[in-house]
Amino acid sequence: MAPTLTLLATPMRAPPAALPERGASKRTPSAWFAAVPVLPALALAFTFEAQGAEHAGSAAAGGESNFQAPFSIELIGDPRGKRGVKLRSVNPGPAGYGAREEGILRGQDQGAAPIWTLMQAYSKASLASVEPLTLPEGQKKWTNAYKEFILGHGTPDADFVLGVNSIEEYGSQYRRAKAPWPHLLLEQTICAPGGHASEAGPSLADCQAMTLRVSVQLRSARNLHERDRGYSEGLHAAQFQLYFTLQNLNRQSPGYGKDYVWFGVPFYDDRHPVIPPTSMRDGTGQEDESKGEKRGTGRFIHSVGTRPFADRGLVPGARLGIQTNILPLMVEALERTWSRGVCNSSTNLADYKIGGMNIGWEVPGLSAVSAQFKDLSLKATGPKAGK
């Protein structure tokens, strides 16, 4: 077994004026985003359908706070997957909103409705027909030529394992520009309508802190970087990352449901030993899927990079442990989006909540990769001082 290296994050004190100092470099979040060229949009493009104003929601009218007494609310539902996982089809449909449910990958609790959904978009074959293997410690494993998924059932090793083999998916041929790529993403709706915390979730303005905790390990990574056969850093990559949507969920706001920002925490990118922060638009939303183009959401994506949590990214066998307050970075992401004239039907933090999240692989390059995570938590605490 490869040796593991634990990389522990420096906890943030809320709210600092700058990111934690790393060596001789100290930059504000704005300086970080401005210093890095915008990369092609490799982040997800379909996972949470924005909830329109015709849907019922639970945000307080006028963006007012529902929280006066101290609170501590866990926003990740069923973090160990005991209730199983809903499986979506490999064909995501227009902009990803048409993926049908194909069944449930069952965990320990055989009766409760799953909170998690597994997206396996743009793959050649689904896991729906695969019979799971039961591993020695009780984990359940579903695998085919293109991917693997393991429910860890709270074992010491991992709660979830996700692996993708895009070398098989692409037949060892590099993906062309604008073509879709394999995704293997675990997701859940949180405060958006229908989410498990839609009635109890606080707004960003209510919170003193949003503490993210997770342990991630890169199990294996084989990446083909063959320039003479068409490899390009701008088109081909393997990325394991976590995204939250910061979504306007105030029913009285003109931007209710449709205004949201992707906020990303990257763990691995085969192009970068230290993943740079990026700020970009997720396509235009007008891509032509009849021509094999992958349609984006048109929303802004803000990924904070490696440095807020560690001095370098993951390598096979290494483990990254994070426990830190990410609320200041979330606020920074929204403020940067508003400054560009996007999602600015409301610039009131009281209108924005954690709509949902996903974690997993997007693999536009030729790679065989596997990663695991455990103890995922996003704990909202407050109320914010002075409220």
C-alpha positions as a Python dict, from the first residue, in 0.01 Angstrom:
ca = {
    (1, 'M'): (0, 0, 0),
    (2, 'A'): (130, 346, -86),
    (3, 'P'): (231, 560, 212),
    (4, 'T'): (-14, 830, 311),
    (5, 'L'): (65, 1190, 385),
    (6, 'T'): (-182, 1387, 591),
    (7, 'L'): (-215, 1753, 493),
    (8, 'L'): (-402, 1947, 761),
    (9, 'A'): (-565, 2279, 687),
    (10, 'T'): (-501, 2586, 897),
    (11, 'P'): (-838, 2680, 1049),
    (12, 'M'): (-960, 3027, 951),
    (13, 'R'): (-1078, 3270, 1214),
    (14, 'A'): (-1394, 3435, 1092),
    (15, 'P'): (-1384, 3661, 912),
    (16, 'P'): (-1018, 3740, 819),
    (17, 'A'): (-930, 4013, 572),
    (18, 'A'): (-701, 3779, 377),
    (19, 'L'): (-635, 3413, 320),
    (20, 'P'): (-396, 3244, 564),
    (21, 'E'): (-32, 3317, 495),
    (22, 'R'): (162, 3042, 317),
    (23, 'G'): (536, 3102, 307),
    (24, 'A'): (620, 3442, 159),
    (25, 'S'): (293, 3471, -31),
    (26, 'K'): (-8, 3642, 122),
    (27, 'R'): (-296, 3756, -96),
    (28, 'T'): (-655, 3857, -46),
    (29, 'P'): (-911, 3635, -217),
    (30, 'S'): (-970, 3907, -477),
    (31, 'A'): (-601, 3922, -560),
    (32, 'W'): (-592, 3545, -598),
    (33, 'F'): (-878, 3537, -845),
    (34, 'A'): (-737, 3829, -1043),
    (35, 'A'): (-387, 3678, -1064),
    (36, 'V'): (-483, 3359, -1245),
    (37, 'P'): (-583, 3340, -1614),
    (38, 'V'): (-934, 3208, -1666),
    (39, 'L'): (-920, 2842, -1763),
    (40, 'P'): (-1169, 2669, -1993),
    (41, 'A'): (-1480, 2571, -1801),
    (42, 'L'): (-1418, 2217, -1682),
    (43, 'A'): (-1654, 2230, -1388),
    (44, 'L'): (-1994, 2067, -1386),
    (45, 'A'): (-2265, 2208, -1602),
    (46, 'F'): (-2587, 2043, -1504),
    (47, 'T'): (-2629, 1916, -1155),
    (48, 'F'): (-2887, 2133, -979),
    (49, 'E'): (-3173, 2269, -1182),
    (50, 'A'): (-3246, 2622, -1067),
    (51, 'Q'): (-3583, 2630, -892),
    (52, 'G'): (-3812, 2888, -1050),
    (53, 'A'): (-4030, 3129, -860),
    (54, 'E'): (-4331, 2909, -920),
    (55, 'H'): (-4193, 2656, -669),
    (56, 'A'): (-4253, 2690, -298),
    (57, 'G'): (-3952, 2778, -84),
    (58, 'S'): (-3872, 2848, 276),
    (59, 'A'): (-3661, 3163, 268),
    (60, 'A'): (-3782, 3439, 498),
    (61, 'A'): (-3975, 3709, 318),
    (62, 'G'): (-3769, 4015, 231),
    (63, 'G'): (-3444, 3842, 324),
    (64, 'E'): (-3510, 3877, 694),
    (65, 'S'): (-3345, 3646, 944),
    (66, 'N'): (-3530, 3355, 1100),
    (67, 'F'): (-3250, 3302, 1351),
    (68, 'Q'): (-3220, 3506, 1669),
    (69, 'A'): (-3098, 3241, 1914),
    (70, 'P'): (-2761, 3066, 1874),
    (71, 'F'): (-2771, 2776, 1629),
    (72, 'S'): (-2547, 2500, 1495),
    (73, 'I'): (-2691, 2321, 1192),
    (74, 'E'): (-2535, 2036, 995),
    (75, 'L'): (-2610, 2096, 627),
    (76, 'I'): (-2485, 1763, 486),
    (77, 'G'): (-2755, 1500, 504),
    (78, 'D'): (-2671, 1132, 564),
    (79, 'P'): (-2295, 1194, 544),
    (80, 'R'): (-2206, 822, 553),
    (81, 'G'): (-2459, 711, 292),
    (82, 'K'): (-2647, 472, 519),
    (83, 'R'): (-2973, 544, 337),
    (84, 'G'): (-2826, 452, -1),
    (85, 'V'): (-2792, 653, -318),
    (86, 'K'): (-3032, 725, -604),
    (87, 'L'): (-2878, 648, -942),
    (88, 'R'): (-2929, 872, -1243),
    (89, 'S'): (-2896, 763, -1605),
    (90, 'V'): (-2584, 812, -1818),
    (91, 'N'): (-2780, 1030, -2062),
    (92, 'P'): (-2835, 1359, -1879),
    (93, 'G'): (-3068, 1512, -2139),
    (94, 'P'): (-3081, 1883, -2228),
    (95, 'A'): (-2833, 2073, -2010),
    (96, 'G'): (-2832, 1776, -1775),
    (97, 'Y'): (-3185, 1825, -1644),
    (98, 'G'): (-3334, 1513, -1804),
    (99, 'A'): (-3136, 1234, -1640),
    (100, 'R'): (-3388, 978, -1523),
    (101, 'E'): (-3371, 783, -1200),
    (102, 'E'): (-3262, 424, -1266),
    (103, 'G'): (-3289, 282, -917),
    (104, 'I'): (-3130, 293, -574),
    (105, 'L'): (-2788, 166, -471),
    (106, 'R'): (-2880, 47, -125),
    (107, 'G'): (-2680, 105, 191),
    (108, 'Q'): (-2736, -26, 543),
    (109, 'D'): (-3082, 126, 587),
    (110, 'Q'): (-3305, -56, 338),
    (111, 'G'): (-3617, 151, 399),
    (112, 'A'): (-3533, 522, 422),
    (113, 'A'): (-3543, 742, 113),
    (114, 'P'): (-3192, 836, -5),
    (115, 'I'): (-3066, 1191, 27),
    (116, 'W'): (-2773, 1136, -209),
    (117, 'T'): (-2789, 1103, -588),
    (118, 'L'): (-2512, 957, -804),
    (119, 'M'): (-2474, 1126, -1142),
    (120, 'Q'): (-2291, 919, -1406),
    (121, 'A'): (-2341, 1149, -1703),
    (122, 'Y'): (-2184, 1098, -2045),
    (123, 'S'): (-2067, 745, -1973),
    (124, 'K'): (-2100, 449, -2210),
    (125, 'A'): (-2266, 221, -1955),
    (126, 'S'): (-2469, 259, -1637),
    (127, 'L'): (-2418, 90, -1303),
    (128, 'A'): (-2791, 19, -1289),
    (129, 'S'): (-2758, -342, -1406),
    (130, 'V'): (-2449, -419, -1196),
    (131, 'E'): (-2482, -656, -901),
    (132, 'P'): (-2286, -517, -605),
    (133, 'L'): (-1996, -701, -446),
    (134, 'T'): (-1983, -711, -66),
    (135, 'L'): (-1627, -641, 49),
    (136, 'P'): (-1470, -795, 364),
    (137, 'E'): (-1557, -503, 594),
    (138, 'G'): (-1914, -480, 466),
    (139, 'Q'): (-1869, -216, 197),
    (140, 'K'): (-2070, -252, -123),
    (141, 'K'): (-1899, -206, -458),
    (142, 'W'): (-2053, -145, -801),
    (143, 'T'): (-1811, -151, -1095),
    (144, 'N'): (-1794, -182, -1474),
    (145, 'A'): (-1529, -105, -1736),
    (146, 'Y'): (-1582, 269, -1701),
    (147, 'K'): (-1633, 344, -1335),
    (148, 'E'): (-1652, 217, -978),
    (149, 'F'): (-1857, 327, -680),
    (150, 'I'): (-1821, 199, -323),
    (151, 'L'): (-2051, 268, -30),
    (152, 'G'): (-1821, 248, 270),
    (153, 'H'): (-2094, 225, 534),
    (154, 'G'): (-1891, 429, 781),
    (155, 'T'): (-1593, 192, 781),
    (156, 'P'): (-1261, 339, 898),
    (157, 'D'): (-1129, 362, 543),
    (158, 'A'): (-1392, 571, 362),
    (159, 'D'): (-1759, 659, 344),
    (160, 'F'): (-1755, 676, -37),
    (161, 'V'): (-1517, 576, -318),
    (162, 'L'): (-1553, 706, -674),
    (163, 'G'): (-1342, 599, -970),
    (164, 'V'): (-1351, 679, -1344),
    (165, 'N'): (-1168, 519, -1637),
    (166, 'S'): (-1203, 767, -1922),
    (167, 'I'): (-934, 585, -2122),
    (168, 'E'): (-1195, 314, -2177),
    (169, 'E'): (-1475, 570, -2216),
    (170, 'Y'): (-1295, 747, -2502),
    (171, 'G'): (-1138, 437, -2655),
    (172, 'S'): (-796, 596, -2588),
    (173, 'Q'): (-884, 889, -2818),
    (174, 'Y'): (-858, 1243, -2682),
    (175, 'R'): (-1181, 1436, -2645),
    (176, 'R'): (-1245, 1713, -2898),
    (177, 'A'): (-1330, 2072, -2804),
    (178, 'K'): (-1687, 2133, -2676),
    (179, 'A'): (-1762, 1760, -2654),
    (180, 'P'): (-1906, 1631, -2324),
    (181, 'W'): (-1696, 1433, -2078),
    (182, 'P'): (-1759, 1165, -1812),
    (183, 'H'): (-1888, 1276, -1472),
    (184, 'L'): (-1920, 1071, -1156),
    (185, 'L'): (-2066, 1300, -894),
    (186, 'L'): (-2243, 1249, -564),
    (187, 'E'): (-2491, 1528, -502),
    (188, 'Q'): (-2766, 1638, -271),
    (189, 'T'): (-3015, 1924, -251),
    (190, 'I'): (-2982, 2112, 77),
    (191, 'C'): (-3176, 2438, 122),
    (192, 'A'): (-3332, 2460, -224),
    (193, 'P'): (-3695, 2346, -248),
    (194, 'G'): (-3717, 1974, -186),
    (195, 'G'): (-3388, 1968, 0),
    (196, 'H'): (-3346, 1798, 335),
    (197, 'A'): (-3273, 2136, 504),
    (198, 'S'): (-3512, 2353, 303),
    (199, 'E'): (-3711, 2440, 616),
    (200, 'A'): (-3421, 2486, 856),
    (201, 'G'): (-3128, 2620, 656),
    (202, 'P'): (-2988, 2962, 745),
    (203, 'S'): (-2890, 3233, 499),
    (204, 'L'): (-2527, 3338, 463),
    (205, 'A'): (-2615, 3660, 649),
    (206, 'D'): (-2736, 3458, 948),
    (207, 'C'): (-2407, 3275, 991),
    (208, 'Q'): (-2098, 3353, 1190),
    (209, 'A'): (-1922, 3058, 1025),
    (210, 'M'): (-1963, 2777, 771),
    (211, 'T'): (-1718, 2512, 884),
    (212, 'L'): (-1620, 2260, 618),
    (213, 'R'): (-1475, 1930, 735),
    (214, 'V'): (-1370, 1641, 512),
    (215, 'S'): (-1095, 1385, 468),
    (216, 'V'): (-1003, 1304, 106),
    (217, 'Q'): (-755, 1050, -29),
    (218, 'L'): (-639, 996, -386),
    (219, 'R'): (-627, 619, -424),
    (220, 'S'): (-475, 602, -773),
    (221, 'A'): (-418, 815, -1082),
    (222, 'R'): (-298, 726, -1430),
    (223, 'N'): (-309, 1023, -1669),
    (224, 'L'): (-205, 1011, -2037),
    (225, 'H'): (-38, 1337, -2144),
    (226, 'E'): (63, 1254, -2501),
    (227, 'R'): (93, 1577, -2696),
    (228, 'D'): (184, 1402, -3019),
    (229, 'R'): (-161, 1235, -3006),
    (230, 'G'): (-355, 1551, -2926),
    (231, 'Y'): (-326, 1613, -2551),
    (232, 'S'): (-396, 1974, -2451),
    (233, 'E'): (-403, 2118, -2099),
    (234, 'G'): (-691, 2341, -2204),
    (235, 'L'): (-913, 2047, -2302),
    (236, 'H'): (-798, 1744, -2105),
    (237, 'A'): (-782, 1693, -1730),
    (238, 'A'): (-893, 1481, -1436),
    (239, 'Q'): (-1048, 1678, -1150),
    (240, 'F'): (-1180, 1568, -813),
    (241, 'Q'): (-1362, 1854, -646),
    (242, 'L'): (-1643, 1971, -421),
    (243, 'Y'): (-1899, 2233, -523),
    (244, 'F'): (-2172, 2418, -339),
    (245, 'T'): (-2437, 2638, -498),
    (246, 'L'): (-2486, 2978, -332),
    (247, 'Q'): (-2845, 3038, -436),
    (248, 'N'): (-3101, 3316, -401),
    (249, 'L'): (-3384, 3144, -212),
    (250, 'N'): (-3587, 3448, -106),
    (251, 'R'): (-3935, 3400, -256),
    (252, 'Q'): (-3987, 3777, -274),
    (253, 'S'): (-3673, 3840, -479),
    (254, 'P'): (-3681, 3868, -862),
    (255, 'G'): (-3376, 3640, -866),
    (256, 'Y'): (-3540, 3364, -661),
    (257, 'G'): (-3406, 3025, -768),
    (258, 'K'): (-3246, 3139, -1093),
    (259, 'D'): (-2962, 3340, -938),
    (260, 'Y'): (-2684, 3116, -808),
    (261, 'V'): (-2307, 3080, -807),
    (262, 'W'): (-2092, 2766, -810),
    (263, 'F'): (-1843, 2772, -519),
    (264, 'G'): (-1567, 2515, -558),
    (265, 'V'): (-1312, 2345, -333),
    (266, 'P'): (-1071, 2146, -554),
    (267, 'F'): (-880, 1845, -421),
    (268, 'Y'): (-701, 1714, -731),
    (269, 'D'): (-623, 1835, -1083),
    (270, 'D'): (-371, 1632, -1281),
    (271, 'R'): (-240, 1948, -1451),
    (272, 'H'): (-144, 2132, -1133),
    (273, 'P'): (56, 2019, -827),
    (274, 'V'): (-86, 2332, -663),
    (275, 'I'): (-432, 2404, -802),
    (276, 'P'): (-472, 2775, -882),
    (277, 'P'): (-789, 2965, -794),
    (278, 'T'): (-1015, 3039, -1088),
    (279, 'S'): (-1317, 3253, -1162),
    (280, 'M'): (-1507, 3189, -1484),
    (281, 'R'): (-1844, 3149, -1648),
    (282, 'D'): (-1974, 2792, -1694),
    (283, 'G'): (-2025, 2815, -2070),
    (284, 'T'): (-2297, 3033, -2218),
    (285, 'G'): (-2599, 2808, -2172),
    (286, 'Q'): (-2649, 2830, -2551),
    (287, 'E'): (-2425, 2544, -2664),
    (288, 'D'): (-2577, 2323, -2936),
    (289, 'E'): (-2619, 1972, -2796),
    (290, 'S'): (-2736, 1844, -3137),
    (291, 'K'): (-2378, 1905, -3252),
    (292, 'G'): (-2233, 1712, -2960),
    (293, 'E'): (-2156, 2024, -2759),
    (294, 'K'): (-2187, 2018, -2379),
    (295, 'R'): (-2428, 2287, -2262),
    (296, 'G'): (-2318, 2495, -1966),
    (297, 'T'): (-2536, 2669, -1710),
    (298, 'G'): (-2407, 3018, -1790),
    (299, 'R'): (-2353, 3076, -1416),
    (300, 'F'): (-2028, 3184, -1257),
    (301, 'I'): (-1789, 2929, -1110),
    (302, 'H'): (-1547, 3032, -835),
    (303, 'S'): (-1290, 2773, -728),
    (304, 'V'): (-1065, 2875, -440),
    (305, 'G'): (-769, 2654, -531),
    (306, 'T'): (-536, 2460, -303),
    (307, 'R'): (-377, 2732, -94),
    (308, 'P'): (-656, 2807, 154),
    (309, 'F'): (-622, 2448, 281),
    (310, 'A'): (-279, 2304, 197),
    (311, 'D'): (60, 2382, 47),
    (312, 'R'): (10, 2135, -239),
    (313, 'G'): (-252, 1915, -400),
    (314, 'L'): (-301, 1543, -368),
    (315, 'V'): (-79, 1271, -509),
    (316, 'P'): (-165, 898, -507),
    (317, 'G'): (-178, 771, -150),
    (318, 'A'): (-184, 1118, 7),
    (319, 'R'): (-470, 1228, 229),
    (320, 'L'): (-601, 1583, 270),
    (321, 'G'): (-781, 1676, 591),
    (322, 'I'): (-979, 2000, 596),
    (323, 'Q'): (-1151, 2169, 888),
    (324, 'T'): (-1192, 2540, 828),
    (325, 'N'): (-1443, 2823, 801),
    (326, 'I'): (-1519, 2883, 433),
    (327, 'L'): (-1786, 3152, 484),
    (328, 'P'): (-1549, 3444, 402),
    (329, 'L'): (-1457, 3275, 74),
    (330, 'M'): (-1824, 3219, -11),
    (331, 'V'): (-1900, 3585, 50),
    (332, 'E'): (-1601, 3680, -164),
    (333, 'A'): (-1731, 3462, -448),
    (334, 'L'): (-2072, 3629, -440),
    (335, 'E'): (-1923, 3977, -425),
    (336, 'R'): (-1704, 3908, -727),
    (337, 'T'): (-2005, 3777, -918),
    (338, 'W'): (-2213, 4084, -831),
    (339, 'S'): (-1927, 4313, -935),
    (340, 'R'): (-1953, 4164, -1286),
    (341, 'G'): (-2322, 4246, -1309),
    (342, 'V'): (-2431, 3885, -1265),
    (343, 'C'): (-2687, 3754, -1011),
    (344, 'N'): (-2735, 4109, -891),
    (345, 'S'): (-3114, 4119, -876),
    (346, 'S'): (-3026, 4094, -507),
    (347, 'T'): (-2692, 4170, -344),
    (348, 'N'): (-2830, 4097, 2),
    (349, 'L'): (-2657, 3803, 170),
    (350, 'A'): (-2979, 3736, 360),
    (351, 'D'): (-3132, 3614, 31),
    (352, 'Y'): (-2862, 3350, -32),
    (353, 'K'): (-2841, 2999, 111),
    (354, 'I'): (-2658, 2676, 31),
    (355, 'G'): (-2885, 2543, -242),
    (356, 'G'): (-2706, 2211, -288),
    (357, 'M'): (-2370, 2045, -339),
    (358, 'N'): (-2182, 1779, -527),
    (359, 'I'): (-1848, 1603, -496),
    (360, 'G'): (-1666, 1378, -736),
    (361, 'W'): (-1492, 1339, -1071),
    (362, 'E'): (-1503, 1524, -1399),
    (363, 'V'): (-1261, 1370, -1648),
    (364, 'P'): (-1230, 1543, -1987),
    (365, 'G'): (-887, 1381, -2044),
    (366, 'L'): (-757, 1026, -2073),
    (367, 'S'): (-726, 906, -1714),
    (368, 'A'): (-792, 613, -1483),
    (369, 'V'): (-847, 772, -1142),
    (370, 'S'): (-997, 683, -804),
    (371, 'A'): (-1053, 883, -486),
    (372, 'Q'): (-1230, 836, -154),
    (373, 'F'): (-1365, 1065, 114),
    (374, 'K'): (-1511, 1042, 462),
    (375, 'D'): (-1650, 1259, 742),
    (376, 'L'): (-1794, 1523, 506),
    (377, 'S'): (-1959, 1802, 705),
    (378, 'L'): (-2069, 2160, 648),
    (379, 'K'): (-2179, 2310, 980),
    (380, 'A'): (-2351, 2648, 987),
    (381, 'T'): (-2323, 2836, 1318),
    (382, 'G'): (-2456, 3171, 1433),
    (383, 'P'): (-2616, 3406, 1470),
    (384, 'K'): (-2378, 3656, 1319),
    (385, 'A'): (-2258, 3914, 1572),
    (386, 'G'): (-2478, 4221, 1583),
    (387, 'K'): (-2786, 4055, 1433),
}
